[in-house]
Amino acid sequence: MFKSANHHAFWGKATEVGFTVFCMWFSMLAVIGFFKYSGLFSIDFTHNIPLLGVSANFLWLHEGSITLGQALMSPYVVIGVLGTVLFAPLVEEIIFRGVCGMVSDKEGTIRPRFEFLVLAVSFIAFGLAHGNWYFSIMVQGVGGLFLARLWFRNGPNQTASYFSCVAAHGLYNTSVVLTVWLMAS
């Protein structure tokens, strides 16, 4: 899982990014379905959107539902959306996937004794940073594991790995924002 695919062409890296976003969506839906049907967590999307994290919940839900047109007229919401789809991936990938670069060898493969560290940071820390305790750890944590996988798959060049993770994270956040707006409309 944590081994470089040595993609040298743009399309190989882009395919990995697309596959990662697909896996993040699939795992998110699987976790939500499991928690909903097992009764372990009640999800109320009118008061909480656990898929977006704390800042997005505040921006969109503190005054009730807003339409896309209203959102685009509000500078606070536009800044919040840009933060969610652009700035958050840039910063979060440095924080949460930076450990991947520190513990990989020159070929882009993780050193065996550091696998637990990568899993813990990518799964638990990434999940906890998005709020909602165990539910968020599962939803966002599994997504973090797929982003860690992408880091190593698009290595060994750390710049390419970083921007691949930022692209996948940004595309995932964008698709979630658009889905939430479509559901709220």
Number of C-alpha atoms within 10 A of each C-alpha: 12 19 18 20 19 16 18 13 8 9 10 14 21 16 12 21 26 16 15 24 25 15 16 24 17 13 19 20 13 13 17 21 12 13 16 13 10 10 10 10 13 12 15 9 14 10 14 18 19 20 22 18 19 15 14 20 16 14 17 22 15 11 8 9 15 13 12 14 8 10 18 13 10 11 10 13 17 14 14 20 22 14 17 22 22 18 15 18 22 19 13 16 24 16 15 20 27 18 17 30 24 13 18 21 12 12 14 24 21 21 13 10 8 14 14 10 13 24 18 16 22 28 24 21 17 26 25 19 17 19 18 18 12 14 21 24 21 22 25 30 28 23 26 29 22 24 29 28 24 28 33 28 24 28 26 23 18 19 13 17 27 23 17 25 31 26 20 24 27 22 18 21 21 17 15 18 18 13 12 16 16 11 9 13 10
